[in-house]
């Protein structure tokens, strides 16, 4: 996993990438899941990054082995740009602005995890140890259904100049 941060020293980056906190969700650990969510959301809020671009892969049945990398640009907690890089291609495909509402900000990823925990869904989440953003979110709302899972892996996050 690559996590890119601008304005950080190489040592900070090595520490951040090497120290990703892992949280495995299990029904008996719901309080710990919620505590970890709150702790990492606090770290993210304290980082006060108002403008950033992050990339993620969303795994699903439509392309289980080779999901496109999606780049989401956020300013003031609003998605302002989305582009995809399909597997094996060296160019990007721009998303239509009318579809930006279907993409998450980092705050909305936290909300996604929190709502799933409240519903009692199976949740596994990993967070960046330094600034707290979710690096992997897996949610299964109904273990008896196929295809309702959410599996998102954040591959990089880069703060932007405002």
N, C-alpha and C positions, 0 to 999 in steps of 0.2 A: 504494500500500500504506500502510495506517495502522498504526502501532505506538504504542500508548498506554502510558505509564509513569506511575505515581503517584509523587510525591515527587521528581520530576526537574524541573530548570529548563527553560524553553522552549528555550533554546539547546542544552542536552543532547539534547532530543528532536529538534530540527532536525538536529543533527549525526548522531544515531543513524539517523534515517530516511534522510537524504541519503547516508550512508556505508555502506549495506548492501553487504557483501562478496559478490561473485559468484564462484561456483566452477562451471565447466562440466566435467562428467565426460567423459573420453575414455579408452579403454584405455591409451594411452601415459602418461596422467597419474594412474594408480592411486596411486602413492606420494604425489603431491600431494593427491589426494582424501583419503587417509587422514590426511595431515598436517593438512589443513584441518579435517577432522572432529575430530581430537585437539585442535587449537588452540582451536576454537570450543567444544568440550565443556568444556575447561579454563576458558574465559571464563564459561560458564554456571555451572560449579561454584563459581568464585570469586565470582560474584554472590550466591550463597547465598540464592536466592529459594525458600523452602520452601512458600509458599502463593501461588497465582496462578490467574487465569482467562485462558485464551487462546481465540481464535476462529480457525477455519480453514474453508476451502472445500476439499472433496474432489471433484476432477473425474473423471467416469467417463462411460461410455456411457449410463447411466440418466438423467442430466441434464447433458449436456456444456456447455451454454451458461449454465445457471442453477442451479448447485449451491446447496443450502441452506448458510447459515452455521451452523456448529456451535460451541457454546460449551462448553468443558471446564473445570471447576473442579477444582484439584488442591491437596491439603493433605498434607504429609508424603510426597510422591511416590505418593499414592494418588488415583485419580479419585473424587471425592465427589459430583459433579453433572455432568449433561450435558443440554443443551437445544439444539434446532435452531430456526432461523428460516428457514422456507421462502421462496424468492424471491417477492417481491411481497406478502408478508404482514407485518403489523405486530405479530404475536404469536409466541410461542415454543411449541414442542411439547416437552414434557418427556420425556426418555428414561427407560425403566424402570431402576431400580437394578440389576436382575439382568443388564442389558446393559452396565453400565459397563466390564466387562472388555474390551470390544471397542474402547475408545477409548484413545488414547495420552496419556501424560504427555510432557513435553518430553524427559525422559531416555529414554523409549521411542522417541521420534522419532530421537534420536541412535543408539540401538541398531538401529533399522530401517535407517538409512543404513549403519552399520558392517557389519551382517550382509549387506546387498546387495553391498557392496564385496568382502567375503570370498568371496561366491558368484561374483563376476565379472560381476554384472549391470550393465546400463547405469544409471548414477547421475548425476543432476545435482542439486546441492544449493546453496542459498544460505543465508547465515547473517547474523544481526544482528551488525554490527561491534562494537557496544558490549558487549553481554552474551552474545553467542554463540548464542542459540537458533536453530534452523532456521526460516527464513522461507519456504522453498520446497523441497520434496522431490519429485523425480521418479525413479521406479525402474521399469525394464522388465526383468523377470527373463528373458524369452525374446522376442527381437525377432521371432520367427516366429509368435508367438501374438498374438491380439487380445483385449484385455480383462484381461490380467494386470498392467497397469501400475498403479502407485500415483502419484497426482499430488495433492499436498496443499500448499496455500498458506496460511500463517499470516497472518491479517489484523490481529491485535492481541494483545498480551500485557499484562496488568495485574497487578502484584503486589498481594496482599491483606494486610491486617493479620491477624496470627495471633491 
